[in-house]
Amino acid sequence: MNSVPVLLSLLIANSLIAQQNPAAPPPGGPPSPIIRVSVNTVIAPTTVLDRAGNYVADLKPHDFTLYDNGKPQRIQVDYAFVPISLVVAIQKSANMESMLPKIQRTASMFQPLVVGEQGEIAVIAFDHRVQTVQDFTSDASKIETAFKSIKLGSTQSALNDATQTATRMLRHRPEGRRRILLIFSESRDSGSSARAREVLTDLQLANVLVYSVDISHLLAAFTSRPQPPRPSPIPPSAMPPQYGGAQTPDTANYQARMGNVMPLFVEIFRGVTGIFIDNPSELYSKFTGGKEFAFKTERGLESAISQIGDEVHAQYLLTYSPNNKLEGGFHEIRVAIDRPELRVRTRPGYWMAARPD
């Protein structure tokens, strides 16, 4: 038997295994993981408001123009009811003693206001770990029981881990359902193993829309010490000039709303070190096209939930397959409507891995 072909085959096999299982990271610490994201279909939930802040619900597909990195896309616009899968994530840390009962009393609002008759809800709670309190159900009594069963836990708040867990739960829901995550938590993360870039990648792949109800404002009301101003989450290296292009009323509104958050997303996906993420919930809501709410009273909490329900059912779902998939890096999404009196909000973009030549 000729040993040369056998030896050659073994060398090739070992080479392939080495490519699939790279060597262990050096003792100095693991390198940043390489993100490989392949995007076939992009969903851009789009909210349209008039000058008075009212939702505009009479637009037709031809009223919208969607640009992906400045290139117009062929879109499908769905403004009919789409069944909703919702995960409600509730912080149960020890410092939630005053707030948790208020959140628990809102359980009955979610079925009629947010998900509707064909919707389903799952409930998770988190401190230093994430607990599935109730898997997806349409039974309103089970949802209320799940809310009431949440008990206070440790002093940590693994917000990133909770967001990642909820996203993976939503990813396994049937196709054709809207995937929404609603977070009740403080704005800071404490004790998570997941990092913002991993969570953003999971949100993108699952097409999850995030809303957050920030309870840190209510916490501040229970302390006499003034809270220090929040530092900017964007390092100086992530603040290039505003994107070029002709200014229209719509693009001006878009840039004013997003501020410098777009460069932050780009730097996070590039793996730039030293980025301070002070408010992960705000990051996730803006990246997906959702919104962050704050409240100080129980009535304000109920109002926030009602507003989220109103917005979810007034949104347009713009779906498309990008015609510029060969462009690697961050893809900026812009939705334009040729009516200057209207304001538009959608997700700012997504990350696409460069394809090899």
FENGIMO-V20974 format. One record per backbone hydrogen bond with DSSP energy under -1.0 kcal/mol. NH is the residue of the N-H (numbers start at 0). CO is the residue of the C=O. E is the energy in kcal/mol with one decimal. If there is no record, write none. Layout:
NH&CO&E, NH&CO&E
This chain:
6&2&-2.6, 7&3&-2.7, 8&4&-2.4, 9&5&-2.2, 10&6&-2.2, 11&7&-2.2, 12&8&-2.6, 13&9&-2.6, 14&10&-2.1, 15&11&-2.3, 16&12&-2.3, 17&13&-2.3, 18&14&-1.7, 19&15&-1.9, 20&16&-2.2, 28&25&-2.0, 41&319&-3.0, 43&317&-3.4, 45&315&-3.2, 46&344&-2.9, 48&342&-2.7, 49&53&-2.3, 52&49&-1.9, 55&47&-2.4, 62&59&-2.2, 63&60&-1.4, 64&335&-1.9, 66&333&-3.3, 67&70&-2.8, 68&331&-3.0, 70&67&-1.6, 72&65&-2.4, 75&318&-2.6, 77&316&-2.1, 84&177&-3.3, 85&119&-2.6, 86&179&-2.2, 87&121&-2.8, 88&181&-2.8, 89&123&-2.3, 90&183&-2.4, 91&125&-2.9, 93&153&-2.4, 95&92&-2.0, 99&95&-3.1, 102&98&-2.0, 103&99&-2.6, 104&100&-1.6, 105&102&-1.6, 106&103&-1.4, 108&105&-2.2, 109&106&-1.1, 112&108&-1.8, 113&109&-1.7, 114&109&-2.0, 115&110&-1.9, 119&83&-2.1, 120&136&-2.7, 121&85&-2.4, 122&133&-2.5, 123&87&-2.6, 124&130&-2.5, 125&89&-2.0, 126&128&-2.0, 130&124&-3.2, 132&122&-1.7, 133&122&-2.2, 136&120&-1.7, 142&138&-1.5, 143&139&-2.1, 144&140&-2.2, 145&141&-2.2, 146&142&-2.2, 147&143&-2.2, 148&144&-1.5, 149&146&-1.2, 152&91&-3.0, 156&189&-1.2, 157&126&-3.6, 158&156&-2.1, 161&157&-2.2, 162&158&-2.5, 163&159&-2.4, 164&160&-2.6, 165&161&-2.6, 166&162&-2.2, 167&163&-2.1, 168&164&-1.8, 169&165&-2.3, 170&166&-2.0, 172&169&-1.9, 176&173&-1.0, 177&82&-2.9, 179&84&-2.6, 180&208&-2.8, 181&86&-2.7, 182&210&-2.5, 183&88&-3.1, 184&212&-1.5, 189&156&-3.3, 198&194&-2.1, 199&195&-2.9, 200&196&-2.1, 201&197&-2.1, 202&198&-2.6, 203&199&-2.2, 204&200&-2.4, 205&201&-1.9, 207&202&-1.8, 208&178&-2.7, 210&180&-2.9, 211&290&-1.9, 212&182&-3.4, 213&292&-3.4, 214&184&-2.1, 218&214&-2.0, 219&215&-2.1, 221&218&-1.5, 222&219&-1.4, 237&234&-2.1, 238&235&-1.4, 251&247&-2.7, 252&248&-2.1, 253&249&-2.4, 254&250&-2.7, 255&251&-2.2, 256&252&-2.3, 257&253&-2.4, 258&254&-2.3, 260&257&-2.4, 264&260&-2.0, 265&261&-2.0, 266&262&-2.5, 267&263&-2.3, 268&264&-2.3, 269&265&-1.8, 270&267&-1.1, 271&266&-2.2, 282&278&-1.8, 283&279&-2.6, 284&280&-2.2, 285&281&-2.4, 286&282&-2.2, 287&283&-1.5, 289&284&-2.4, 292&211&-3.3, 300&296&-1.9, 301&297&-2.3, 302&298&-2.2, 303&299&-2.0, 304&300&-2.0, 305&301&-2.2, 306&302&-2.6, 307&303&-2.2, 308&304&-2.3, 309&305&-2.5, 310&306&-2.5, 311&307&-2.7, 312&308&-1.7, 313&310&-1.1, 315&45&-2.7, 316&77&-2.3, 317&43&-1.6, 318&75&-2.6, 319&41&-2.0, 326&323&-1.7, 328&351&-3.2, 330&349&-3.6, 332&347&-2.7, 333&66&-2.3, 335&64&-3.2, 338&336&-2.3, 341&338&-2.3, 342&48&-3.1, 344&46&-2.4, 349&330&-1.7, 351&328&-2.6, 352&36&-2.2
